[in-house]
Amino acid sequence: MAVKKKFFTIGEAAERCGVATSALRFYEQRGLIHAIRTSGNQRRYQAATLRVISIIKAAQQLGITLDEIQTAISSLPDNRSPTKRDWERLSKKWASSLDQKILELQRLRDNLGQCIGCGCLSLKSCRLFNPDDQISSHGSGPRYLIEGSPEVEDKAE
């Protein structure tokens, strides 16, 4: 019968979760995870912390920002391992953010070969899509990628 380990060293936790030890130090510095310290000041992580680390890693792979992750993790109970229900609750909070990112990625994919509304006026199509650099009034950056191209806006009307 396998014995459950109650505490993990930083190296063991990093290996089990597939992250670098520097990431664990960073997460701890940000308040995302907590470690106890031995008399020799070495970090020890509870088994429940490994699940939190896995949630952080999964969320980051989905494009969730550390600020969003921190807000979600702060709602978790302190002294128990997050449950499936906790994960479902967290993932529902992130669903609209992920949907928005999916739309932005689709827009980027669909418009990569077209004018992106950067205001460069160097492409022939800029005269058609962005006469007199009008899109610059919407802000800096690739506005058509951020807001949608004129064709997308026309279809929505």
N, C-alpha and C positions, 0 to 999 in steps of 0.2 A: 504494500500500500504506500502510495506516494504521500510524503508529508508536505503540507502547504508551507511555504516560506512566508514568514511574517514581515521581514524587512529585507530590502535589497540595497546593495551598494550602488553608487552612481554608475559604475561600469556595468553591473548586472542589469540595472533598470534600463540603461541606454541600449544594451544589447537586446533585451527582451522586447523593447518597444521600437527598435530600428531607428534610433536617433543618436546623434552625437552627444557626448557628455557635456560639451559646451552648450548645446541646446537646452539640456536640463538645468544647467546653471542659469542660463538666460531666462527660462520659464520661471525659475524660482525667484530671480531678481524682479521679474514683472509681477510676481504674486499669483501666477497661474497654478503653481504647485508648491508644496511645502515638504521640507525634509526635517527629520530630527537629527540631532548631532550627537555623536559619541563623545566620550570623555577626551578622545584624541581629535575632536572637531571634524570628524569625517561624516559625510552625509549618509543618511539611511532613509530609504523611501518605504512607506507602507505599501502593501499589496494593492490597496485601493488607489494609490497614486498612479500605479501603472495603467489603470483604466483611464484616468484623467489624461495622462500623457498620450494614450492612444486616441482619445477624443480630440486632443489638440492636433495631433498629427493628421488625423482623418479630415478635420475641419480645414486645416491649412491646405491640404491637397485639393480640397473643393474650392479654394480661393477665398475662404472666410478670413477676414483680417484678425490680427491678434487682439485688437480692441473689441471686436464682436465676440471673439472666443472668451476673452476675459469677462465680459459682461455676462455671458452665458454660464461660465464656470462659477462665477460668484453666486449664482443662484442654486448651486449644488449643495447638498448637505456636507458638512465638514468631516464627519467621522464614519462615513460608510462609503462603500464602493458605489459609483453611479450605476443605476440599474438600466435595463432596457427601456423602461418607461421614461427615465431621465433623458436618455439619448433621443427618444422619440420627441420629447418636449423641446429639447434643444434644436433638433433638426427642423421641426416645424417653424421655430422662430427664424431660422436661416432660409427657409424655402423662398420667400419673396426676394431676398437678396440674391439667391442663386438664380432664380428666374430672370431677374434683371441682368445678371452677368451673362446668362445664356443668350438673351436677346442682343446684348452688346457684341458678344462673340459672333453670333449669326450675322449681324449687321457688318461687322468687320470682314468676315469671310466673303459675304456677298458683294462688298464694295471695294475690295482690295485693288481691283484693276481700274477703278474709276477715280474721279476727283474726290478728295477727302475733305475739301472745304478748309484747307489750311491757310488760304489767303495768299498763296504764293504767286498767283496770276501767271505762272509760267507755262501752264498747259493750255492748249487750244480750248479744251472744254471748260476751263475756268471762266472764260468770257460768257459761256452759256449758263453755267450753274452758279457762278458767283460774280456777276457783273459789278464792277466798281468795288469789289471786296466787301459787299454788303454783309456777308456772313460774319465778318469780324465784329460786328455790333453784338453778336451773340456771346462773345467771349473768345479766349485764346484756344489754340489747339485745333485738332481735326474735328471741326464742328459737325460735319455731315456724318462722321462715324459716331459721334456722341449723340447727336439729335436725330439722325436719319437724313437720308439724302432727299433732295426736292421731290424726286419721283415717289418716294415712300410717303412724304407728306401730302402730295397731291392725291394719292390713292385713298388716304384716310379721310379726305374731305368729302 
